[in-house]
């Protein structure tokens, strides 16, 4: 983007310079053309005025007027001398200007037409009628006949209604006009028109006169400016025109657009080369920036995102010796140090968790020991030695399980057998008041590794805080379930009827770890499960279908792992 900030102004400057140069060139060409047109108009006006003076002088010639009036009274010698005189006079007039093609005097009384080129000829009645009818009393300076401009003068008779005495016709040379118009062209491709305003007759030095003239007439109807542009058959022309109102003529020069832009063609070529080169350089710069900066930065950002997800084994391999090589090496060094710190902290955390588990077990064992002695005392008071023997045997198996400290985890089969023994111990005491439905462990679950003492304390809690206080027949049910990503052990009873408010209160105490003494066992188990398996594991309390409390022990597998078997 920084490169664009510098290049775009240069491109805009180049565009501005092109248009400025174009306008300047157009203005210079237009000024030069205007000067040429003005010079041509001045010279043409001076020439036409001189021709009109000579024409007037001939029309006032005494001998011409005499022969036109007194032809019938003149003898043959005088007639011949006068006609020869007029022929020589017209020839002299014709030779005095290059613009004159021929000079005629049409005399109806003599029935002759005298010209500077043909001399004395038969009377040209058509020309006499044409010029006398078109110009008589109208003050028109030019008359168009046979694609030629003509100056004409009519000598009127003394009486109204009579035919003119004669007509003096000066036929102007179109080839001379074309030659003069070609001198006005600055370039060979230019075209110049001389237009008679009243009739629209035009003289041009170019063969495409009719095409240009047609466009000129159409555009002149809607354009009042002397300088304008017009499109002629797909070619754009710059037009400079000058109106010679005193003569009734207009002169216009057509210059193709390509002539104006031709001097700028090199500039345009270099401008395009510069623009294309600039854009190629920009593209190369952007590509190199993308490859050398954006992609390495994107790679670094992706690595940081993986770090946010807990993935640290993500070193970056970079073989170029550049700034990113140094940055990547520091990043790799950082994740190595971070991994070491995490490992050190993890080991410390595991040691603390193990110590906490030991402490939690020590909190559970004395509580059960108290209850066991209470049951044994009760049996001793009744004198039931057989049940005492059975009870002490089961009690020995029970304490052998809880005093085994070589491991913190046991198989689910061992944990269930321990819980079943505890239930049977309780049944020795409450066989008449409490019924037990202790389910079987589904196939495939027996060898799952679980923390020790996570089922028996829940059963103990059901007896102590619910079933023992139940005045009616108590019922305890223990079930096992195995789902795709977790295993669940359910302990529920029909003890005291609990309302939803009571269960929500128990949940709050369980999660806040601020419960009463009766919640101590449940909180210990819940805490151990969370420390071992994560936040999605633990105890989940709800209302049982038996109208008592339902406690679900859930062990959630970690993402991408399976429940551990041995």
Secondary structure by P-SEA (a helix, b strand, c coil): caaaaaaaaaaaaaaaaaaaaaaaaaaaaaaaaaaaaaaaaaaaaaaaaaaaaaaaaaaacaaaaaaacccccccaaaaaaaaaaaaaaaaaaaaccccccbbbbbbccccbbbbccccccccaaaaaaaaaaacccccccccccccbbbbbbbbccccccccccbbbbbbbbaaaaaaaaaaacccccbbbbbbccccccccccccaaaaaaaaaaaaaacccccccccccccbbbbbbbbbcccccbbbbbbbbcccccccaaaaaaaaaaaaaaaaaaaaaaaaaaaaacaaaaaaaaaaaaaaaaccccbbbbbccccaaaaaaaaaaaaaaaaaaaaaaaaaaaaaaaaaaaaaaaaaaaaaaaaaaaaaaaaaaaacaaaaaaaaaaaaaaaaaaaaccccccccaaaaaaaaaaaaaaaaaccccccccbbbbbccccccccccccccaaaaaaaaaccccccccbbbbbbbbbbcccbbbbbbbcccccccaaaaaaaaaaaaaccccccaaaaaaaaaaaaacccccccbbbbbcccccbbbbbbbbbccccccccc
